[in-house]
Amino acid sequence: MLRVWEGKSKPRETPVPSNVATTVRTVDDYRDEDSDIPVVDKSTRTLRRWIDRVGDDLAERG
């Protein structure tokens, strides 16, 4: 489960694949910042734009 502490309302949990959870924990273990500092400090809107662009680029490549 991925715990989201900050958001529109109360903290929540969402299921994620075990390999994603392992990757997140590994990144947290090896980075210099505290666990409460975001890995990617961007808005949800910015992240969605980035993901949309990557999806469009991959679709063009076929």
N, C-alpha and C positions, 0 to 999 in steps of 0.2 A: 504494500500500500504506500502511496505517496501522500504525505501530510502537507497540506497547504495551510499555513498559519495565518497569512494575511490575504484578505480578499474582500468581496462585497459584504459578507456577513461573518458568521462564526467560522472558526477553523474547520476544515473538512478533510476527508480522506478519499482517495480515488485509487482504484486498482491499476497497477502497471505491471508489465511483464517482468519476471524476476531478473532478466539480464539488464533491463533498464535500471531497476532498483540497485543492482550490484554496481553498475557504472556510476550512478549518482553517489553512492557511498564511497566508492574508490576515489572519485574526484574530490570529495569532501575531505577524505583522509590525507590526500597529498597536497592540497593547496595551502597557501600560507594564511589566508583569511580565516576568520572565525566562521563557524557553521551558519550563523545568522546573517551573514553578508551574502547577498545574491550572487550567484555565479554569472548570470547575465542580468545586468541592471538596466533593463529596458522595459518599456510599457508593453502590455498585452497587445495593443494595436501594432506596435513596431514588430514584435515577434510574428504576428499573423502576416504582416506584409512580407517579411523575410521568407516565411514558409511558402506563401503564395508565389513569390518570385522563383524560388527554387523549384516548386512544382511546375510552374510554367516553363522554366528552362528545361527540365527533364522531359516534359511532354513534347517540346520542340525537337528534342534529340531522338525521340521515338522509342 
